[in-house]
Amino acid sequence: MERYISSTTTLILLLIMSRLATAGEPVRALEARRATAPKPISAFQFISVDDMVRVLSRDGVTAAQKSSLERHSASIEGYILFAEHRHNGTIYRAPGFPNSASNGDIRLQIVDAVDNVTNVAKAKGAMPSGVVAVITPWFALHHPMWRYNPKAIERFAMSIGDGHPERLLHNTIAQVRVTGWLLYNPAAAHRVKVDRATAWKIDPVTQIEYQDENGNWKPLR
């Protein structure tokens, strides 16, 4: 397994840097930047959902520091417990990029393990241990295998539904590595330990990889 630089150490360094950063970033510049893949690929390389939650959900992190962290990317390894197409979601709009025909985001719930998820009830029970990752319409447009259908992202999802698992799709699924921009969602803070492990999410997702039968990581395009 790859060895990563300590995520905790990276977080501490970024929080120190945030004190030196200028306050705020123009909204249009932020939107334009988030419509591209992060460079470098990931500032935080988490090897588990638990790692991400432990590092980012620290007490005493101020709003300004959270804003600074949103300038960075994250990569997380796990399994897609749940996927849903949010038909009433907000279409991602960025300067210079056309909107796709899709009318909403695709939400993924990433968890550390799905070994014990054998029915819908257990899938629902595992939701509070997961991290949300969001595929926006623009990225789905340019990555056919990320789209919400049985031949694409549903191949890698344990369950689907509207807001929560309603139908189990598979008995086993491949492990995935999801990369994208960090985003803190204060509106979801009351949902922590209800249907997610943290109010932090990866939004938008800019890269997805999966593990093949030989344990090799392959890009999902």
Backbone as CSV, one residue per row, in Angstrom:
resi,resn,N_x,N_y,N_z,CA_x,CA_y,CA_z,C_x,C_y,C_z
1,MET,0.842,-1.189,0.000,0.000,0.000,0.000,0.879,1.242,0.000
2,GLU,0.419,2.282,-0.761,1.190,3.504,-0.832,1.282,4.152,0.544
3,ARG,2.398,4.821,0.788,2.603,5.521,2.050,2.393,7.006,1.811
4,TYR,1.562,7.631,2.623,1.246,9.031,2.431,1.851,9.887,3.529
5,ILE,2.113,11.164,3.192,2.536,12.129,4.203,1.392,12.290,5.187
6,SER,1.690,12.419,6.453,0.676,12.535,7.492,-0.344,13.613,7.168
7,SER,-1.624,13.222,7.102,-2.689,14.176,6.835,-2.812,15.165,7.979
8,THR,-2.561,14.709,9.201,-2.636,15.601,10.352,-1.586,16.691,10.247
9,THR,-0.357,16.322,9.876,0.715,17.302,9.707,0.355,18.300,8.619
10,THR,-0.201,17.815,7.505,-0.600,18.695,6.420,-1.659,19.679,6.880
11,LEU,-2.637,19.197,7.655,-3.699,20.057,8.159,-3.126,21.175,9.018
12,ILE,-2.219,20.840,9.934,-1.630,21.842,10.821,-0.904,22.915,10.008
13,LEU,-0.152,22.492,8.989,0.569,23.448,8.153,-0.387,24.360,7.408
14,LEU,-1.491,23.794,6.905,-2.445,24.598,6.154,-3.174,25.589,7.047
15,LEU,-3.456,25.173,8.277,-4.125,26.082,9.204,-3.217,27.251,9.563
16,ILE,-1.909,26.981,9.685,-0.960,28.072,9.937,-0.912,29.005,8.731
17,MET,-0.896,28.422,7.541,-0.850,29.229,6.324,-2.099,30.076,6.168
18,SER,-3.232,29.578,6.654,-4.494,30.301,6.496,-4.459,31.638,7.221
19,ARG,-3.671,31.743,8.263,-3.566,32.998,9.001,-2.879,34.075,8.156
20,LEU,-2.065,33.624,7.197,-1.337,34.564,6.347,-2.078,34.861,5.053
21,ALA,-3.096,34.051,4.754,-3.803,34.198,3.486,-4.699,35.436,3.512
22,THR,-4.916,36.028,2.376,-5.835,37.150,2.300,-7.246,36.639,2.456
23,ALA,-8.103,37.466,3.040,-9.469,37.035,3.332,-10.273,36.981,2.051
24,GLY,-10.947,35.850,1.843,-11.889,35.710,0.747,-11.220,35.481,-0.594
25,GLU,-12.035,35.038,-1.544,-11.590,34.822,-2.916,-12.780,35.153,-3.794
26,PRO,-12.600,35.907,-4.880,-13.740,36.231,-5.737,-14.514,34.995,-6.125
27,VAL,-15.850,35.088,-6.052,-16.697,33.916,-6.301,-16.451,33.344,-7.681
28,ARG,-16.345,34.193,-8.700,-16.152,33.688,-10.059,-14.814,32.969,-10.189
29,ALA,-13.785,33.478,-9.522,-12.475,32.815,-9.574,-12.535,31.466,-8.881
30,LEU,-13.258,31.401,-7.751,-13.391,30.143,-7.025,-14.125,29.114,-7.875
31,GLU,-15.218,29.535,-8.526,-15.993,28.623,-9.362,-15.172,28.110,-10.531
32,ALA,-14.414,29.008,-11.154,-13.603,28.607,-12.308,-12.538,27.600,-11.890
33,ARG,-11.911,27.842,-10.733,-10.873,26.921,-10.270,-11.439,25.558,-9.951
34,ARG,-12.626,25.514,-9.349,-13.201,24.240,-8.942,-13.770,23.455,-10.115
35,ALA,-13.793,24.047,-11.299,-14.233,23.325,-12.491,-13.083,22.592,-13.158
36,THR,-11.923,22.652,-12.552,-10.753,21.949,-13.075,-10.247,20.958,-12.039
37,ALA,-9.465,19.996,-12.478,-8.897,19.020,-11.553,-7.830,19.685,-10.695
38,PRO,-7.748,19.315,-9.411,-6.749,19.912,-8.519,-5.321,19.598,-8.973
39,LYS,-4.427,20.540,-8.796,-2.989,20.352,-9.038,-2.245,20.888,-7.825
40,PRO,-1.452,20.078,-7.136,-1.253,18.645,-7.374,-2.532,17.847,-7.151
41,ILE,-2.490,16.575,-7.511,-3.696,15.757,-7.471,-4.373,15.824,-6.121
42,SER,-3.619,15.783,-5.053,-4.256,15.816,-3.744,-3.344,16.388,-2.671
43,ALA,-3.892,17.336,-1.909,-3.157,17.864,-0.759,-3.305,16.911,0.421
44,PHE,-4.485,16.310,0.524,-4.756,15.321,1.562,-4.997,13.981,0.880
45,GLN,-4.224,12.976,1.219,-4.421,11.648,0.655,-4.824,10.717,1.797
46,PHE,-6.127,10.534,1.954,-6.647,9.712,3.035,-6.749,8.256,2.577
47,ILE,-6.353,7.364,3.463,-6.450,5.953,3.113,-7.726,5.336,3.667
48,SER,-8.548,6.147,4.335,-9.829,5.649,4.843,-10.742,6.822,5.154
49,VAL,-12.033,6.537,5.230,-13.016,7.535,5.640,-12.719,7.984,7.062
50,ASP,-12.384,7.044,7.914,-12.083,7.360,9.308,-10.927,8.352,9.399
51,ASP,-9.941,8.196,8.532,-8.795,9.101,8.504,-9.252,10.516,8.158
52,MET,-10.111,10.645,7.156,-10.612,11.954,6.743,-11.405,12.619,7.865
53,VAL,-12.292,11.872,8.493,-13.130,12.415,9.558,-12.268,12.844,10.742
54,ARG,-11.312,12.005,11.107,-10.455,12.293,12.257,-9.637,13.563,12.046
55,VAL,-9.114,13.743,10.848,-8.243,14.884,10.572,-9.021,16.188,10.406
56,LEU,-10.112,16.154,9.644,-10.817,17.391,9.321,-11.820,17.825,10.382
57,SER,-12.397,16.887,11.110,-13.417,17.242,12.089,-12.792,17.486,13.459
58,ARG,-11.804,18.342,13.482,-11.114,18.680,14.722,-11.818,19.839,15.414
59,ASP,-11.823,19.836,16.716,-12.429,20.928,17.476,-11.592,22.194,17.326
60,GLY,-12.264,23.334,17.328,-11.558,24.602,17.330,-11.157,25.132,15.971
61,VAL,-11.567,24.473,14.880,-11.255,24.972,13.549,-12.219,26.108,13.227
62,THR,-11.698,27.295,12.968,-12.534,28.467,12.743,-13.107,28.479,11.326
63,ALA,-14.094,29.370,11.116,-14.701,29.504,9.794,-13.666,29.941,8.761
64,ALA,-12.761,30.829,9.148,-11.720,31.292,8.234,-10.780,30.155,7.845
65,GLN,-10.466,29.292,8.804,-9.592,28.157,8.527,-10.290,27.141,7.621
66,LYS,-11.594,26.948,7.837,-12.353,26.049,6.964,-12.353,26.582,5.541
67,SER,-12.510,27.900,5.410,-12.485,28.514,4.085,-11.140,28.289,3.405
68,SER,-10.063,28.360,4.180,-8.736,28.126,3.626,-8.572,26.684,3.168
69,LEU,-9.089,25.747,3.944,-8.983,24.336,3.590,-9.747,24.026,2.305
70,GLU,-10.787,24.805,2.024,-11.570,24.587,0.810,-10.804,24.947,-0.455
71,ARG,-9.629,25.527,-0.294,-8.765,25.826,-1.443,-7.926,24.609,-1.826
72,HIS,-8.122,23.506,-1.104,-7.292,22.321,-1.314,-8.149,21.114,-1.695
73,SER,-7.463,20.102,-2.173,-8.134,18.896,-2.635,-7.935,17.744,-1.659
74,ALA,-8.681,16.692,-1.895,-8.562,15.498,-1.055,-8.781,14.256,-1.899
75,SER,-8.166,13.169,-1.461,-8.349,11.868,-2.081,-8.710,10.878,-0.980
76,ILE,-9.702,10.042,-1.236,-10.150,9.100,-0.212,-10.405,7.736,-0.843
77,GLU,-10.028,6.686,-0.138,-10.241,5.315,-0.603,-11.365,4.674,0.201
78,GLY,-12.206,3.918,-0.472,-13.310,3.250,0.214,-14.239,2.580,-0.777
79,TYR,-15.504,2.486,-0.392,-16.512,1.829,-1.223,-17.738,2.735,-1.340
80,ILE,-18.399,2.692,-2.491,-19.595,3.503,-2.695,-20.788,2.742,-2.109
81,LEU,-21.142,3.103,-0.893,-22.272,2.469,-0.219,-23.590,2.816,-0.895
82,PHE,-23.693,4.072,-1.361,-24.977,4.587,-1.837,-24.746,5.631,-2.919
83,ALA,-25.624,5.634,-3.919,-25.576,6.651,-4.968,-26.987,7.121,-5.263
84,GLU,-27.119,8.422,-5.501,-28.425,8.964,-5.893,-28.231,10.107,-6.873
85,HIS,-29.200,10.235,-7.781,-29.207,11.352,-8.717,-30.163,12.389,-8.173
86,ARG,-29.621,13.525,-7.782,-30.430,14.572,-7.161,-31.046,15.432,-8.250
87,HIS,-32.229,15.023,-8.710,-32.874,15.675,-9.854,-33.193,17.139,-9.603
88,ASN,-33.384,17.500,-8.353,-33.697,18.885,-8.032,-32.480,19.635,-7.510
89,GLY,-31.303,19.047,-7.684,-30.082,19.680,-7.196,-29.687,20.865,-8.056
90,THR,-28.738,21.605,-7.606,-28.269,22.781,-8.327,-27.278,22.370,-9.414
91,ILE,-27.522,22.824,-10.629,-26.590,22.549,-11.713,-25.327,23.373,-11.483
92,TYR,-24.188,22.730,-11.598,-22.909,23.421,-11.374,-22.617,24.339,-12.551
93,ARG,-22.453,25.619,-12.289,-22.163,26.599,-13.332,-20.808,27.239,-13.045
94,ALA,-19.958,27.274,-14.048,-18.657,27.908,-13.892,-18.371,28.745,-15.128
95,PRO,-17.757,29.902,-14.979,-17.462,30.770,-16.121,-16.682,30.042,-17.201
96,GLY,-17.174,30.139,-18.419,-16.472,29.538,-19.540,-16.788,28.081,-19.789
97,PHE,-17.656,27.477,-18.947,-17.996,26.069,-19.131,-19.500,25.926,-19.363
98,PRO,-19.905,25.213,-20.411,-21.337,25.054,-20.674,-21.969,24.099,-19.673
99,ASN,-23.245,24.287,-19.403,-23.975,23.364,-18.541,-24.333,22.119,-19.333
100,SER,-24.404,21.002,-18.653,-24.784,19.767,-19.326,-26.309,19.664,-19.332
101,ALA,-26.813,18.626,-20.001,-28.255,18.431,-20.059,-28.798,17.872,-18.753
102,SER,-27.911,17.417,-17.879,-28.343,16.862,-16.605,-28.940,17.949,-15.727
103,ASN,-29.892,17.576,-14.886,-30.544,18.577,-14.045,-30.230,18.403,-12.573
104,GLY,-29.101,17.801,-12.262,-28.762,17.677,-10.859,-27.466,16.925,-10.629
105,ASP,-26.992,16.988,-9.375,-25.762,16.310,-8.992,-25.996,14.829,-8.742
106,ILE,-24.908,14.070,-8.743,-24.929,12.671,-8.323,-24.183,12.605,-6.994
107,ARG,-24.876,12.154,-5.965,-24.273,12.058,-4.634,-23.795,10.636,-4.390
108,LEU,-22.566,10.511,-3.922,-22.002,9.215,-3.542,-21.730,9.221,-2.050
109,GLN,-21.974,8.095,-1.406,-21.647,7.950,0.009,-20.501,6.944,0.117
110,ILE,-19.320,7.429,0.523,-18.129,6.590,0.576,-17.926,6.089,1.998
111,VAL,-17.758,4.773,2.163,-17.535,4.177,3.482,-16.287,3.297,3.429
112,ASP,-15.806,2.915,4.603,-14.583,2.116,4.678,-14.798,0.658,4.278
113,ALA,-15.985,0.111,4.537,-16.227,-1.311,4.261,-17.709,-1.561,4.009
114,VAL,-17.994,-2.574,3.206,-19.380,-2.946,2.923,-19.594,-4.452,3.146
115,ASP,-18.664,-5.078,3.845,-18.723,-6.526,4.047,-20.019,-6.968,4.708
116,ASN,-20.531,-6.150,5.625,-21.727,-6.530,6.372,-23.011,-5.961,5.801
117,VAL,-22.909,-5.289,4.658,-24.104,-4.705,4.045,-24.754,-5.763,3.152
118,THR,-25.724,-6.477,3.715,-26.365,-7.576,2.995,-27.817,-7.287,2.642
119,ASN,-28.344,-6.153,3.095,-29.719,-5.777,2.752,-29.866,-4.261,2.881
120,VAL,-31.038,-3.755,2.510,-31.276,-2.311,2.516,-31.184,-1.736,3.922
121,ALA,-31.707,-2.451,4.898,-31.684,-1.959,6.279,-30.250,-1.750,6.757
122,LYS,-29.355,-2.681,6.414,-27.960,-2.535,6.824,-27.267,-1.428,6.046
123,ALA,-27.681,-1.208,4.810,-27.129,-0.099,4.032,-27.509,1.226,4.682
124,LYS,-28.764,1.344,5.102,-29.209,2.557,5.795,-28.431,2.739,7.098
125,GLY,-28.207,1.635,7.794,-27.495,1.699,9.067,-26.048,2.117,8.930
126,ALA,-25.478,1.909,7.736,-24.067,2.258,7.515,-23.885,3.700,7.046
127,MET,-24.969,4.382,6.698,-24.871,5.744,6.176,-24.140,6.702,7.120
128,PRO,-24.369,6.671,8.440,-23.696,7.625,9.327,-22.174,7.494,9.370
129,SER,-21.635,6.416,8.821,-20.181,6.229,8.826,-19.531,6.714,7.536
130,GLY,-20.322,7.297,6.640,-19.811,7.660,5.330,-19.514,9.133,5.127
131,VAL,-18.758,9.403,4.056,-18.435,10.762,3.623,-19.101,10.990,2.273
132,VAL,-19.683,12.169,2.096,-20.363,12.506,0.850,-19.362,12.983,-0.196
133,ALA,-19.519,12.505,-1.428,-18.752,12.983,-2.570,-19.756,13.303,-3.674
134,VAL,-19.562,14.411,-4.364,-20.556,14.893,-5.328,-19.967,14.970,-6.733
135,ILE,-20.644,14.308,-7.679,-20.315,14.412,-9.096,-21.250,15.454,-9.695
136,THR,-20.703,16.550,-10.190,-21.535,17.602,-10.766,-21.833,17.292,-12.237
137,PRO,-22.884,17.909,-12.793,-23.259,17.634,-14.190,-22.137,17.855,-15.192
138,TRP,-21.320,18.904,-14.979,-20.252,19.174,-15.941,-19.264,18.028,-16.002
139,PHE,-18.866,17.496,-14.843,-17.911,16.393,-14.827,-18.544,15.107,-15.344
140,ALA,-19.829,14.890,-15.054,-20.521,13.702,-15.573,-20.600,13.753,-17.092
141,LEU,-20.768,14.951,-17.631,-20.837,15.121,-19.080,-19.546,14.669,-19.744
142,HIS,-18.415,14.937,-19.091,-17.119,14.626,-19.683,-16.547,13.278,-19.246
143,HIS,-17.280,12.557,-18.389,-16.848,11.227,-17.949,-18.051,10.289,-18.017
144,PRO,-18.262,9.640,-19.146,-19.441,8.781,-19.325,-19.626,7.724,-18.240
145,MET,-18.516,7.195,-17.701,-18.638,6.135,-16.688,-19.016,6.685,-15.316
146,TRP,-19.122,7.998,-15.167,-19.546,8.594,-13.903,-21.058,8.835,-13.881
147,ARG,-21.721,8.617,-14.993,-23.143,8.940,-15.083,-23.992,7.937,-14.307
148,TYR,-25.181,8.393,-13.971,-26.067,7.596,-13.110,-26.882,6.628,-13.959
149,ASN,-26.296,5.474,-14.239,-27.017,4.414,-14.950,-26.329,3.083,-14.661
150,PRO,-27.007,1.956,-14.925,-26.478,0.639,-14.555,-25.150,0.277,-15.216
151,LYS,-24.833,0.893,-16.357,-23.588,0.579,-17.045,-22.440,1.489,-16.616
152,ALA,-22.726,2.457,-15.754,-21.696,3.411,-15.342,-21.499,3.364,-13.826
153,ILE,-21.742,4.475,-13.122,-21.396,4.540,-11.702,-22.170,3.525,-10.860
154,GLU,-23.361,3.121,-11.307,-24.130,2.137,-10.539,-23.425,0.787,-10.464
155,ARG,-22.512,0.515,-11.381,-21.738,-0.727,-11.335,-20.873,-0.796,-10.089
156,PHE,-20.546,0.374,-9.533,-19.632,0.433,-8.400,-20.339,0.817,-7.104
157,ALA,-21.671,0.943,-7.145,-22.442,1.350,-5.968,-23.178,0.161,-5.366
158,MET,-23.135,0.055,-4.046,-23.826,-1.035,-3.368,-25.339,-0.854,-3.391
159,SER,-25.789,0.411,-3.298,-27.231,0.662,-3.269,-27.558,2.000,-3.921
160,ILE,-28.834,2.181,-4.263,-29.335,3.437,-4.806,-30.654,3.769,-4.124
161,GLY,-31.113,4.999,-4.312,-32.381,5.403,-3.724,-32.565,6.893,-3.830
162,ASP,-33.593,7.395,-3.174,-33.899,8.818,-3.165,-33.687,9.358,-1.749
163,GLY,-32.489,9.862,-1.485,-32.169,10.396,-0.168,-31.579,9.382,0.785
164,HIS,-31.863,8.107,0.537,-31.343,7.019,1.388,-31.440,5.716,0.611
165,PRO,-30.724,4.677,1.017,-30.773,3.405,0.285,-32.184,2.826,0.228
166,GLU,-32.617,2.477,-0.980,-33.927,1.869,-1.178,-33.842,0.543,-1.935
167,ARG,-32.725,0.358,-2.639,-32.561,-0.894,-3.395,-31.101,-1.304,-3.414
168,LEU,-30.840,-2.553,-3.058,-29.480,-3.096,-3.088,-29.181,-3.574,-4.501
169,LEU,-28.011,-3.175,-5.038,-27.663,-3.521,-6.416,-26.722,-4.705,-6.523
170,HIS,-25.789,-4.836,-5.558,-24.743,-5.842,-5.669,-24.466,-6.494,-4.325
171,ASN,-23.852,-7.664,-4.382,-23.373,-8.326,-3.171,-21.955,-7.891,-2.839
172,THR,-21.164,-7.635,-3.872,-19.790,-7.157,-3.691,-19.517,-6.062,-4.720
173,ILE,-18.642,-5.140,-4.369,-18.275,-4.059,-5.284,-16.778,-3.793,-5.170
174,ALA,-16.234,-3.142,-6.178,-14.806,-2.822,-6.187,-14.513,-1.619,-5.295
175,GLN,-13.316,-1.604,-4.742,-12.889,-0.439,-3.973,-12.596,0.710,-4.933
176,VAL,-12.866,1.933,-4.494,-12.626,3.094,-5.338,-11.742,4.102,-4.610
177,ARG,-11.125,4.962,-5.394,-10.387,6.110,-4.857,-10.986,7.350,-5.515
178,VAL,-11.543,8.225,-4.698,-12.228,9.420,-5.189,-11.410,10.658,-4.833
179,THR,-11.160,11.499,-5.820,-10.388,12.727,-5.633,-11.215,13.928,-6.053
180,GLY,-11.063,15.034,-5.332,-11.771,16.255,-5.704,-11.496,17.356,-4.714
181,TRP,-12.301,18.415,-4.777,-12.109,19.584,-3.923,-12.802,19.398,-2.582
182,LEU,-12.131,19.810,-1.522,-12.740,19.803,-0.188,-13.791,20.905,-0.100
183,LEU,-14.913,20.603,0.544,-15.958,21.605,0.742,-16.651,21.337,2.069
184,TYR,-16.768,22.382,2.886,-17.483,22.255,4.153,-18.913,22.732,3.956
185,ASN,-19.875,21.911,4.365,-21.291,22.229,4.197,-21.928,22.472,5.557
186,PRO,-21.977,23.734,6.024,-22.543,24.011,7.349,-24.007,23.612,7.465
187,ALA,-24.723,23.609,6.337,-26.138,23.243,6.368,-26.338,21.765,6.693
188,ALA,-25.263,20.974,6.551,-25.363,19.541,6.822,-24.832,19.170,8.195
189,ALA,-24.445,20.168,8.993,-23.863,19.882,10.306,-24.825,19.080,11.190
190,HIS,-26.127,19.365,11.061,-27.101,18.633,11.892,-27.325,17.215,11.407
191,ARG,-26.769,16.880,10.223,-26.924,15.530,9.678,-25.769,14.610,10.077
192,VAL,-24.733,15.193,10.742,-23.596,14.374,11.179,-24.084,13.331,12.186
193,LYS,-23.659,12.096,11.982,-24.056,10.927,12.774,-25.500,10.494,12.508
194,VAL,-26.145,11.180,11.547,-27.487,10.774,11.113,-27.393,10.053,9.771
195,ASP,-26.806,10.749,8.772,-26.610,10.097,7.472,-25.242,10.411,6.872
196,ARG,-24.302,10.856,7.717,-22.920,11.107,7.286,-22.037,11.244,8.520
197,ALA,-20.740,11.077,8.323,-19.817,11.127,9.459,-19.250,12.515,9.696
198,THR,-19.377,13.402,8.704,-18.812,14.742,8.810,-19.542,15.677,7.861
199,ALA,-19.496,16.973,8.160,-20.087,17.970,7.262,-19.129,18.304,6.109
200,TRP,-17.893,17.833,6.185,-16.964,17.974,5.063,-17.345,16.988,3.970
201,LYS,-17.167,17.401,2.731,-17.424,16.511,1.611,-16.428,16.795,0.497
202,ILE,-16.404,15.928,-0.502,-15.607,16.147,-1.705,-16.565,16.611,-2.790
203,ASP,-16.419,17.870,-3.200,-17.397,18.469,-4.109,-16.740,19.647,-4.837
204,PRO,-16.556,19.508,-6.174,-16.930,18.373,-6.994,-15.839,17.297,-7.051
205,VAL,-16.246,16.085,-7.398,-15.309,14.997,-7.677,-14.652,15.291,-9.018
206,THR,-13.340,15.143,-9.089,-12.618,15.412,-10.335,-11.867,14.191,-10.867
207,GLN,-11.800,13.136,-10.076,-11.131,11.915,-10.525,-11.672,10.724,-9.750
208,ILE,-11.929,9.625,-10.447,-12.355,8.378,-9.809,-11.493,7.245,-10.351
209,GLU,-10.982,6.421,-9.456,-10.238,5.220,-9.826,-10.893,4.027,-9.144
210,TYR,-10.678,2.844,-9.690,-11.195,1.626,-9.063,-10.106,0.564,-9.055
211,GLN,-10.230,-0.379,-8.144,-9.261,-1.465,-8.038,-9.745,-2.661,-8.851
212,ASP,-8.893,-3.142,-9.755,-9.281,-4.308,-10.550,-9.058,-5.588,-9.755
213,GLU,-9.284,-6.728,-10.376,-9.192,-8.013,-9.692,-7.786,-8.311,-9.196
214,ASN,-6.786,-7.659,-9.791,-5.404,-7.868,-9.375,-4.922,-6.834,-8.351
215,GLY,-5.837,-5.969,-7.911,-5.476,-4.963,-6.925,-4.830,-3.731,-7.498
216,ASN,-4.871,-3.576,-8.821,-4.287,-2.405,-9.474,-5.319,-1.296,-9.622
217,TRP,-4.887,-0.040,-9.453,-5.796,1.089,-9.606,-5.933,1.463,-11.069
218,LYS,-7.178,1.576,-11.531,-7.473,1.930,-12.916,-8.373,3.165,-12.951
219,PRO,-8.138,4.087,-13.875,-8.997,5.282,-13.961,-10.403,4.917,-14.455
220,LEU,-11.399,5.527,-13.883,-12.778,5.364,-14.343,-13.138,6.610,-15.119
221,ARG,-13.342,6.446,-16.393,-13.586,7.611,-17.256,-14.988,7.566,-17.866
